[in-house]
C-alpha cells in the first residue's frame, strides 16, 4: 500500500492526492490512530519532496 500511495503522489500534478492524504490523516487522528496519521503524512511528504527536487 505504501508503494501505491507513493506512486500516486509522484504522478499527481494537481495536488489531489496530497489533499486527500491530508483528509485521510485527519480521519486517522479522529479515529484515535495518530501513528497511522503520521505514517500516511510521511509517505506523502517523502514522495512530494522527491518530485519537487
C-alpha positions in Angstrom: 0.0 0.0 0.0 2.9 2.3 0.8 4.3 1.9 -2.7 0.9 2.6 -4.3 0.3 5.8 -2.4 3.9 6.9 -3.1 3.4 6.2 -6.8 0.1 8.1 -6.9 1.7 11.1 -5.2 4.5 11.1 -7.7 2.3 11.1 -10.8 -0.3 13.5 -9.4 0.3 17.0 -10.8 -3.0 18.5 -9.4 -2.3 18.1 -5.7 -5.4 16.0 -5.4 -3.6 13.0 -3.7 -1.9 15.3 -1.3 -5.2 17.0 -0.3 -6.9 13.6 0.0 -4.0 12.3 2.1 -4.4 15.3 4.5 -8.1 14.5 4.9 -7.3 10.8 5.5 -4.7 11.7 8.0 -7.3 13.7 9.8 -9.6 10.7 9.9 -6.8 8.6 11.4 -6.4 11.2 14.1 -10.1 11.3 14.7 -10.3 7.6 15.0 -7.5 7.6 17.6 -4.7 6.3 15.5 -2.0 9.0 15.5 0.7 6.6 14.3 -1.4 5.8 11.2 -1.8 9.5 10.5 2.0 10.1 10.9 2.8 7.2 8.6 0.4 8.5 5.9 1.8 12.0 6.2 5.4 10.7 5.9 4.6 8.7 2.8 3.1 11.6 1.0 5.8 14.1 2.2 8.6 11.7 1.1 7.2 11.4 -2.4 6.2 15.0 -2.8 9.7 16.2 -1.9 11.4 13.9 -4.4 9.1 15.2 -7.1 9.9 18.8 -6.3 13.7 18.3 -6.2 
